[in-house]
Amino acid sequence: MKIGSAFVFMFMAGGVAVAKDDLKITAIDVEGGFATLYVTPQGHSLLIDTGWPTGSATQIAAAVKAAGLKGIDYLLVTHYHVDHVGGAVELMSLVPVGTVLDHGPNREELKPSANPKYLSMAPATLYPKYVEAIGKRPHRVLKPGDTLSIDAMKITAVDADGEVLRAPLEKGEPGADCASATTNDNLGGEENPRSLGVLITWGKTRVLSLGDTTWNLENRLACPRDLIGPVDLMFADNHGTENANSPTLVNTVKPRVVVFNNGAAKGAAAQSIQTAQASPRIKAIWQIHFSEQHPEVNAPQANIANLSGPQDDHHPLQIAVNREGGLEFTNPRTGATTRY
């Protein structure tokens, strides 16, 4: 499945013709949830996840408008936890949405002892409402190895519904330190390891976004063979919590930059930050929020979109990706741009 065709914008800078053919990524601040918008030069779009039921849809709609879009061509929902699918119903009423992508039915059953507050946010409650909101829109379930092209952006599912790729995308070399890989059985709910994780390529540039994929399944992507290959940009799994971002996976895919879609008191665990900082090719880490849980272990303040304080300005991270592996980060809080 493919829409559009590639073309190149040109503009004059200091008398020199400069190719402007970047993939634009906006990591939207949805307060520790996940919502990331990809826009091609042709104006076609992919949104991964929709954040929480309250407030997130309006933040996403504002980002869509700021990107000059009238709607979203593809909505990919990684899984059915409230911080990823919670804004979907409202968003589909606010913004035109085309095709919806996911891993298939909800797999997380209700706990017998669930209290009313939990029941209202449980995947078993949210999933039927999400399916109803999809309505007659095209709806596609992706399995590992399935692909989708949006202009020159290629999306490949690498894990989904608890399964992983059957064959490596690249050379399939041995993963990093597989013999000493550890396990972590804390799933944080059955839907996490069911996440629909994708590799997005733009020319030679590779972006990894695995939703809330957890530790043991991450290791299956890395061991005994590396099923993914090296990546340029990685969105930290499960917001950077302690049950994800295993050193085995991170040291295998060797990201140059890692982004933590965290909240002030959620995600970006010290352990996950330190794992990213120690990985073989790392150039920088970025965070949506300063982590108040461990003030001494954070990205440099210049690499944090939102600092602690009484007022959250909901700054997103703006990322431009070129076809040769170049990454350009702009922090709206400071106005500064950094290139890797």
C-alpha positions in Angstrom: 0.0 0.0 0.0 1.5 3.3 -1.0 0.3 6.9 -1.4 1.9 9.8 -3.2 5.3 10.0 -4.9 8.6 11.4 -3.8 9.7 14.9 -4.9 12.2 17.5 -3.6 11.6 21.0 -2.5 14.4 23.5 -3.4 15.1 26.9 -1.9 17.9 29.4 -2.1 20.1 29.9 1.0 23.0 32.3 0.6 22.9 31.8 -3.2 23.2 28.0 -2.9 20.4 25.6 -3.8 19.6 23.4 -0.8 17.5 20.3 -1.0 14.6 20.4 1.4 13.3 16.8 1.5 13.1 16.1 5.2 10.7 13.9 7.1 9.2 16.0 9.9 8.5 14.4 13.3 6.7 16.0 16.2 6.8 14.3 19.5 3.7 15.8 21.1 3.6 16.4 24.9 0.7 14.4 26.1 1.9 14.3 29.7 3.6 10.9 29.8 1.4 9.3 27.2 2.5 8.8 23.6 1.6 10.7 20.4 4.1 11.2 17.6 3.3 12.8 14.3 5.2 12.0 11.1 4.7 14.3 8.0 6.3 13.8 4.6 7.3 16.7 2.4 4.2 16.0 0.3 2.0 16.6 3.3 1.0 13.0 4.0 1.0 11.9 7.6 1.2 9.1 10.2 0.2 9.5 13.8 1.4 6.9 16.3 -0.9 6.8 19.4 -3.3 9.3 20.8 -2.4 9.9 24.5 -4.9 10.1 27.3 -8.7 10.6 27.2 -8.5 14.1 28.6 -6.6 16.9 26.9 -4.5 14.8 24.5 -6.8 15.0 21.5 -6.8 18.8 21.6 -3.0 18.8 21.9 -2.7 16.5 18.9 -5.2 18.5 16.9 -3.2 21.6 17.5 0.0 19.8 16.3 -1.8 18.7 13.2 -2.9 22.2 12.4 0.6 23.6 13.1 2.0 21.1 10.6 -0.4 22.6 8.0 -2.5 19.4 7.7 -6.2 19.1 7.4 -6.3 15.6 8.8 -4.3 12.4 9.5 -3.8 9.9 6.7 -2.8 7.0 9.0 -3.4 6.5 12.7 -1.3 3.7 14.2 -2.4 2.5 17.7 0.4 0.5 19.3 -1.8 -1.1 22.0 -4.9 -0.4 24.2 -3.5 1.1 27.4 -5.2 4.4 28.3 -2.1 6.6 27.7 -1.8 5.4 24.1 -5.4 4.8 22.9 -7.2 7.1 25.4 -7.5 10.1 23.0 -8.5 8.1 19.9 -12.3 8.5 20.2 -12.2 12.3 20.7 -9.4 12.7 18.1 -11.5 11.0 15.4 -14.3 13.4 16.1 -12.0 16.5 16.0 -9.7 15.6 13.0 -10.4 13.7 9.8 -8.6 10.3 10.1 -8.0 7.9 7.2 -6.7 4.4 7.7 -6.4 2.9 11.2 -3.6 0.4 12.0 -3.2 -1.8 15.1 -2.1 -5.2 16.4 -5.6 -6.7 16.4 -8.0 -7.4 19.4 -7.3 -6.4 22.9 -5.5 -9.1 24.9 -5.7 -7.7 28.4 -8.6 -9.2 30.5 -10.3 -7.3 33.3 -9.0 -8.1 36.8 -11.8 -9.6 39.0 -11.0 -7.2 41.8 -10.9 -4.1 39.6 -12.3 -0.9 41.2 -14.6 1.5 39.2 -11.7 3.9 38.4 -9.6 1.1 36.9 -12.6 -0.2 35.0 -13.1 3.1 33.3 -9.5 3.1 32.0 -9.0 -0.6 31.4 -8.2 -1.9 27.8 -11.3 -4.1 27.9 -13.4 -0.9 28.4 -11.5 1.3 25.9 -11.1 -1.2 23.1 -14.8 -1.5 22.1 -15.2 2.3 22.1 -12.1 2.6 19.9 -13.5 0.0 17.4 -16.8 1.8 17.4 -15.1 5.2 16.6 -13.2 3.6 13.7 -16.6 3.0 12.1 -16.3 2.6 8.3 -12.7 3.9 8.1 -10.2 1.5 6.5 -8.8 -0.7 9.3 -5.7 -2.9 8.9 -4.1 -5.3 11.4 -0.3 -5.4 11.0 1.8 -8.5 11.7 5.6 -8.6 12.0 7.0 -8.2 8.5 4.1 -6.3 7.1 5.0 -3.0 5.4 3.3 0.2 4.4 4.7 3.1 2.3 3.6 6.7 2.7 5.4 8.6 -0.1 9.1 7.7 0.5 8.5 6.8 4.2 8.5 3.0 4.7 6.9 1.5 7.8 7.8 -2.1 8.7 6.1 -3.9 11.6 8.8 -5.6 13.7 6.7 -6.9 16.6 3.0 -7.2 17.1 0.6 -9.1 19.3 3.5 -10.8 21.1 5.2 -12.0 18.0 8.5 -10.8 16.3 10.0 -10.9 12.9 10.7 -14.3 11.5 13.8 -13.1 9.5 16.2 -10.2 10.0 15.7 -7.0 8.1 19.4 -6.6 7.7 22.4 -9.0 8.0 21.1 -10.8 11.1 24.4 -10.6 13.0 24.5 -11.9 16.6 22.9 -9.6 19.1 24.9 -7.8 21.8 25.8 -9.9 24.9 23.1 -12.4 24.3 24.8 -14.9 26.6 24.5 -12.5 29.5 21.0 -11.2 28.7 18.7 -10.9 31.7 15.0 -11.3 32.0 12.3 -9.0 33.5 8.8 -10.5 33.9 7.1 -7.3 34.9 4.8 -6.6 32.0 2.8 -3.8 33.4 -0.3 -5.4 31.7 -0.7 -7.9 29.0 -1.2 -5.3 26.3 2.4 -3.9 26.7 4.2 -6.9 25.1 1.4 -7.0 22.5 2.5 -3.6 21.2 2.7 -2.9 17.5 6.3 -1.8 17.1 7.6 -0.4 13.8 10.8 0.5 12.0 10.4 3.7 9.9 12.9 4.3 7.2 13.5 7.6 5.3 16.2 7.0 2.7 19.2 5.7 4.8 17.7 7.0 8.0 16.1 4.4 10.4 13.7 5.3 13.2 12.6 2.7 15.8 9.3 3.1 17.7 8.2 0.0 19.6 5.4 1.4 21.7 5.4 -0.2 25.2 7.2 -3.4 24.1 8.8 -4.9 27.3 12.2 -6.4 28.2 11.8 -10.1 27.4 10.2 -9.4 24.0 12.9 -6.8 23.3 15.5 -9.5 23.8 13.8 -11.7 21.3 14.3 -8.9 18.7 18.0 -8.9 19.5 18.9 -12.6 20.3 20.2 -14.8 19.1 20.2 -12.7 15.9 19.7 -9.0 15.5 16.4 -8.8 13.7 16.3 -5.0 13.2 19.8 -3.7 12.5 21.3 -0.4 13.7 19.0 2.6 14.0 19.6 6.4 14.0 16.7 7.4 16.3 14.9 5.4 18.9 11.9 6.3 20.9 12.5 4.7 24.3 10.2 1.7 24.9 7.4 2.1 27.4 8.4 5.8 28.0 11.7 4.6 29.4 10.3 2.6 32.4 12.4 0.0 34.2 10.7 -3.0 32.5 11.9 -2.0 29.0 14.9 -0.7 27.2 17.0 -3.8 28.0 20.8 -3.3 27.5 20.7 -6.2 25.1 18.3 -4.5 22.7 19.7 -1.0 23.1 23.3 -2.2 22.6 22.2 -4.3 19.6 20.3 -1.6 17.6 22.9 1.1 18.6 20.8 4.3 18.4 22.6 7.6 17.8 19.8 9.5 19.6 17.1 8.3 22.1 13.9 10.2 22.8 12.0 9.6 26.1 8.3 10.4 25.8 8.0 10.7 29.5 6.1 12.7 32.1 7.5 14.6 35.1 6.8 11.6 37.3 6.5 8.8 34.7 9.0 7.1 32.6 12.6 8.1 31.9 13.8 5.8 34.7 17.4 6.4 35.8 18.3 2.9 34.7 16.9 3.4 31.2 18.6 6.8 30.8 21.9 5.3 31.9 21.5 2.3 29.5 21.0 4.8 26.6 23.9 6.9 27.7 26.2 3.9 27.7 25.1 2.5 24.3 27.8 2.1 21.6 26.9 4.9 19.1 24.9 7.3 21.3 25.3 11.0 20.6 22.4 12.4 22.7 19.3 11.7 24.7 16.2 13.9 24.7 13.2 14.1 27.0 9.7 15.5 26.8 9.8 16.3 30.5 12.5 16.7 33.2 12.2 13.7 35.4 11.4 14.8 39.0 11.9 11.3 40.3 15.7 11.5 40.0 16.8 15.1 39.3 20.5 14.0 39.2 19.9 11.6 36.2 18.4 13.5 33.3 19.3 14.7 29.8 21.1 18.1 29.7 18.4 20.8 30.2 19.0 22.0 26.6 17.7 18.6 25.6 14.5 18.7 27.6 11.3 20.2 26.2 9.5 20.9 29.5 11.2 21.6 32.8 9.7 21.4 36.3 7.5 24.1 37.5 3.9 25.2 38.1 3.1 25.8 34.4 3.6 23.1 31.8 3.8 24.8 28.4 3.3 21.5 26.5 6.3 22.0 24.3 6.8 19.3 21.7 10.0 18.1 20.3 10.5 19.0 16.6 12.7 16.6 14.6 13.7 16.8 11.0 15.1 13.7 9.4 17.0 13.8 6.1 17.6 10.8 3.8 21.4 10.5 4.6 21.0 9.9 8.4 21.0 13.5 9.5 18.8 14.4 12.5 17.9 17.9 13.5 16.2 18.6 16.8 14.5 21.9 17.7 13.5 22.6 21.3 10.6 25.2 21.2 11.3 26.0 24.9 14.7 27.4 24.0 14.4 28.0 20.3 17.7 26.2 19.8 18.3 23.6 17.0 20.9 20.8 17.3 22.1 18.6 14.5 23.5 15.1 14.6 
